Amino acid sequence: MRALGHHLTKLPFKPVAALIISCAGRKYVLGGDLREEARAFLESAPPLAAMAGFPSFGEIAPLRQQSGYSASLLHNMTLVVVAIGEEDAS
């Protein structure tokens, strides 16, 4: 999560908020460490006005392959961060 937060500094816009979608399987493995993970994300990310998140129960999508896309598969332990922001004026 620390590396993910750091990547927000490299976006072509200024992130002001983040929405985090975490697979329920991650909570099963991480347990109470989810709070630590969120804290590490916030410490390494640029200052955000807001952050929210929720668990999901399995992410189903195809995988990109050289010949196109695979059939839809269940992806376990997925984490999605949606950065919301505005164009950087500087």
Biotite code that builds the C-alpha atoms (Angstrom):
import biotite.structure as struc

atoms = struc.array([
    struc.Atom([0.000, 0.000, 0.000], chain_id="A", res_id=1, res_name="MET", atom_name="CA", element="C"),
    struc.Atom([2.906, 2.318, 0.656], chain_id="A", res_id=2, res_name="ARG", atom_name="CA", element="C"),
    struc.Atom([4.053, 1.916, -2.956], chain_id="A", res_id=3, res_name="ALA", atom_name="CA", element="C"),
    struc.Atom([0.503, 2.526, -4.206], chain_id="A", res_id=4, res_name="LEU", atom_name="CA", element="C"),
    struc.Atom([0.252, 5.750, -2.219], chain_id="A", res_id=5, res_name="GLY", atom_name="CA", element="C"),
    struc.Atom([3.599, 6.875, -3.592], chain_id="A", res_id=6, res_name="HIS", atom_name="CA", element="C"),
    struc.Atom([2.384, 6.261, -7.164], chain_id="A", res_id=7, res_name="HIS", atom_name="CA", element="C"),
    struc.Atom([-0.346, 8.859, -6.634], chain_id="A", res_id=8, res_name="LEU", atom_name="CA", element="C"),
    struc.Atom([2.404, 11.496, -6.693], chain_id="A", res_id=9, res_name="THR", atom_name="CA", element="C"),
    struc.Atom([3.273, 10.470, -10.262], chain_id="A", res_id=10, res_name="LYS", atom_name="CA", element="C"),
    struc.Atom([-0.189, 10.909, -11.776], chain_id="A", res_id=11, res_name="LEU", atom_name="CA", element="C"),
    struc.Atom([-0.715, 13.586, -14.451], chain_id="A", res_id=12, res_name="PRO", atom_name="CA", element="C"),
    struc.Atom([-3.251, 15.298, -12.165], chain_id="A", res_id=13, res_name="PHE", atom_name="CA", element="C"),
    struc.Atom([-3.450, 16.285, -8.505], chain_id="A", res_id=14, res_name="LYS", atom_name="CA", element="C"),
    struc.Atom([-5.400, 13.618, -6.595], chain_id="A", res_id=15, res_name="PRO", atom_name="CA", element="C"),
    struc.Atom([-7.725, 15.058, -3.948], chain_id="A", res_id=16, res_name="VAL", atom_name="CA", element="C"),
    struc.Atom([-9.558, 11.873, -2.939], chain_id="A", res_id=17, res_name="ALA", atom_name="CA", element="C"),
    struc.Atom([-9.229, 8.109, -3.179], chain_id="A", res_id=18, res_name="ALA", atom_name="CA", element="C"),
    struc.Atom([-11.766, 5.309, -3.310], chain_id="A", res_id=19, res_name="LEU", atom_name="CA", element="C"),
    struc.Atom([-10.354, 1.918, -2.330], chain_id="A", res_id=20, res_name="ILE", atom_name="CA", element="C"),
    struc.Atom([-12.137, -1.311, -3.243], chain_id="A", res_id=21, res_name="ILE", atom_name="CA", element="C"),
    struc.Atom([-10.630, -4.321, -1.506], chain_id="A", res_id=22, res_name="SER", atom_name="CA", element="C"),
    struc.Atom([-11.525, -7.954, -2.104], chain_id="A", res_id=23, res_name="CYS", atom_name="CA", element="C"),
    struc.Atom([-13.038, -9.581, 0.969], chain_id="A", res_id=24, res_name="ALA", atom_name="CA", element="C"),
    struc.Atom([-10.343, -12.255, 0.605], chain_id="A", res_id=25, res_name="GLY", atom_name="CA", element="C"),
    struc.Atom([-7.735, -9.632, 1.518], chain_id="A", res_id=26, res_name="ARG", atom_name="CA", element="C"),
    struc.Atom([-9.501, -9.009, 4.834], chain_id="A", res_id=27, res_name="LYS", atom_name="CA", element="C"),
    struc.Atom([-9.524, -12.749, 5.491], chain_id="A", res_id=28, res_name="TYR", atom_name="CA", element="C"),
    struc.Atom([-5.729, -12.869, 5.047], chain_id="A", res_id=29, res_name="VAL", atom_name="CA", element="C"),
    struc.Atom([-4.793, -9.476, 6.510], chain_id="A", res_id=30, res_name="LEU", atom_name="CA", element="C"),
    struc.Atom([-7.304, -9.431, 9.381], chain_id="A", res_id=31, res_name="GLY", atom_name="CA", element="C"),
    struc.Atom([-6.772, -6.365, 11.565], chain_id="A", res_id=32, res_name="GLY", atom_name="CA", element="C"),
    struc.Atom([-3.794, -5.319, 9.453], chain_id="A", res_id=33, res_name="ASP", atom_name="CA", element="C"),
    struc.Atom([-6.214, -3.534, 7.094], chain_id="A", res_id=34, res_name="LEU", atom_name="CA", element="C"),
    struc.Atom([-6.016, -0.445, 9.326], chain_id="A", res_id=35, res_name="ARG", atom_name="CA", element="C"),
    struc.Atom([-2.224, -0.544, 9.162], chain_id="A", res_id=36, res_name="GLU", atom_name="CA", element="C"),
    struc.Atom([-2.418, -0.918, 5.395], chain_id="A", res_id=37, res_name="GLU", atom_name="CA", element="C"),
    struc.Atom([-4.714, 2.119, 5.112], chain_id="A", res_id=38, res_name="ALA", atom_name="CA", element="C"),
    struc.Atom([-2.425, 4.128, 7.402], chain_id="A", res_id=39, res_name="ARG", atom_name="CA", element="C"),
    struc.Atom([0.622, 3.243, 5.267], chain_id="A", res_id=40, res_name="ALA", atom_name="CA", element="C"),
    struc.Atom([-1.268, 4.310, 2.142], chain_id="A", res_id=41, res_name="PHE", atom_name="CA", element="C"),
    struc.Atom([-2.202, 7.687, 3.643], chain_id="A", res_id=42, res_name="LEU", atom_name="CA", element="C"),
    struc.Atom([1.330, 8.319, 4.921], chain_id="A", res_id=43, res_name="GLU", atom_name="CA", element="C"),
    struc.Atom([2.877, 7.732, 1.490], chain_id="A", res_id=44, res_name="SER", atom_name="CA", element="C"),
    struc.Atom([0.171, 9.417, -0.619], chain_id="A", res_id=45, res_name="ALA", atom_name="CA", element="C"),
    struc.Atom([-0.014, 13.146, -1.275], chain_id="A", res_id=46, res_name="PRO", atom_name="CA", element="C"),
    struc.Atom([-2.423, 14.966, 1.086], chain_id="A", res_id=47, res_name="PRO", atom_name="CA", element="C"),
    struc.Atom([-5.986, 13.864, 0.295], chain_id="A", res_id=48, res_name="LEU", atom_name="CA", element="C"),
    struc.Atom([-9.206, 15.652, 1.257], chain_id="A", res_id=49, res_name="ALA", atom_name="CA", element="C"),
    struc.Atom([-11.048, 12.338, 1.530], chain_id="A", res_id=50, res_name="ALA", atom_name="CA", element="C"),
    struc.Atom([-10.593, 8.597, 1.376], chain_id="A", res_id=51, res_name="MET", atom_name="CA", element="C"),
    struc.Atom([-13.314, 5.949, 1.430], chain_id="A", res_id=52, res_name="ALA", atom_name="CA", element="C"),
    struc.Atom([-13.435, 2.262, 0.750], chain_id="A", res_id=53, res_name="GLY", atom_name="CA", element="C"),
    struc.Atom([-15.458, -0.889, 0.856], chain_id="A", res_id=54, res_name="PHE", atom_name="CA", element="C"),
    struc.Atom([-14.980, -4.628, 0.476], chain_id="A", res_id=55, res_name="PRO", atom_name="CA", element="C"),
    struc.Atom([-16.082, -6.484, -2.602], chain_id="A", res_id=56, res_name="SER", atom_name="CA", element="C"),
    struc.Atom([-16.904, -10.160, -2.902], chain_id="A", res_id=57, res_name="PHE", atom_name="CA", element="C"),
    struc.Atom([-14.846, -11.292, -5.846], chain_id="A", res_id=58, res_name="GLY", atom_name="CA", element="C"),
    struc.Atom([-13.821, -9.544, -8.994], chain_id="A", res_id=59, res_name="GLU", atom_name="CA", element="C"),
    struc.Atom([-14.755, -11.226, -12.240], chain_id="A", res_id=60, res_name="ILE", atom_name="CA", element="C"),
    struc.Atom([-13.065, -10.090, -15.436], chain_id="A", res_id=61, res_name="ALA", atom_name="CA", element="C"),
    struc.Atom([-11.027, -11.471, -18.332], chain_id="A", res_id=62, res_name="PRO", atom_name="CA", element="C"),
    struc.Atom([-7.232, -11.343, -18.471], chain_id="A", res_id=63, res_name="LEU", atom_name="CA", element="C"),
    struc.Atom([-5.492, -9.581, -21.333], chain_id="A", res_id=64, res_name="ARG", atom_name="CA", element="C"),
    struc.Atom([-3.446, -11.994, -23.431], chain_id="A", res_id=65, res_name="GLN", atom_name="CA", element="C"),
    struc.Atom([-1.399, -11.681, -26.622], chain_id="A", res_id=66, res_name="GLN", atom_name="CA", element="C"),
    struc.Atom([-4.258, -13.124, -28.655], chain_id="A", res_id=67, res_name="SER", atom_name="CA", element="C"),
    struc.Atom([-6.962, -10.948, -27.044], chain_id="A", res_id=68, res_name="GLY", atom_name="CA", element="C"),
    struc.Atom([-8.751, -11.675, -23.794], chain_id="A", res_id=69, res_name="TYR", atom_name="CA", element="C"),
    struc.Atom([-9.354, -14.870, -21.814], chain_id="A", res_id=70, res_name="SER", atom_name="CA", element="C"),
    struc.Atom([-12.730, -16.041, -20.598], chain_id="A", res_id=71, res_name="ALA", atom_name="CA", element="C"),
    struc.Atom([-13.925, -14.236, -17.463], chain_id="A", res_id=72, res_name="SER", atom_name="CA", element="C"),
    struc.Atom([-12.138, -15.437, -14.326], chain_id="A", res_id=73, res_name="LEU", atom_name="CA", element="C"),
    struc.Atom([-12.487, -14.856, -10.599], chain_id="A", res_id=74, res_name="LEU", atom_name="CA", element="C"),
    struc.Atom([-9.585, -12.723, -9.361], chain_id="A", res_id=75, res_name="HIS", atom_name="CA", element="C"),
    struc.Atom([-8.910, -13.227, -5.683], chain_id="A", res_id=76, res_name="ASN", atom_name="CA", element="C"),
    struc.Atom([-7.082, -10.750, -3.427], chain_id="A", res_id=77, res_name="MET", atom_name="CA", element="C"),
    struc.Atom([-7.748, -7.777, -5.693], chain_id="A", res_id=78, res_name="THR", atom_name="CA", element="C"),
    struc.Atom([-7.240, -4.173, -4.604], chain_id="A", res_id=79, res_name="LEU", atom_name="CA", element="C"),
    struc.Atom([-8.457, -1.255, -6.702], chain_id="A", res_id=80, res_name="VAL", atom_name="CA", element="C"),
    struc.Atom([-7.600, 2.384, -5.982], chain_id="A", res_id=81, res_name="VAL", atom_name="CA", element="C"),
    struc.Atom([-9.590, 5.036, -7.833], chain_id="A", res_id=82, res_name="VAL", atom_name="CA", element="C"),
    struc.Atom([-7.879, 8.422, -7.618], chain_id="A", res_id=83, res_name="ALA", atom_name="CA", element="C"),
    struc.Atom([-10.154, 11.431, -8.019], chain_id="A", res_id=84, res_name="ILE", atom_name="CA", element="C"),
    struc.Atom([-8.557, 14.758, -8.718], chain_id="A", res_id=85, res_name="GLY", atom_name="CA", element="C"),
    struc.Atom([-8.162, 17.900, -10.662], chain_id="A", res_id=86, res_name="GLU", atom_name="CA", element="C"),
    struc.Atom([-5.729, 19.233, -13.210], chain_id="A", res_id=87, res_name="GLU", atom_name="CA", element="C"),
    struc.Atom([-2.575, 20.520, -11.542], chain_id="A", res_id=88, res_name="ASP", atom_name="CA", element="C"),
    struc.Atom([-2.327, 24.280, -12.111], chain_id="A", res_id=89, res_name="ALA", atom_name="CA", element="C"),
    struc.Atom([1.454, 24.434, -11.613], chain_id="A", res_id=90, res_name="SER", atom_name="CA", element="C"),
])
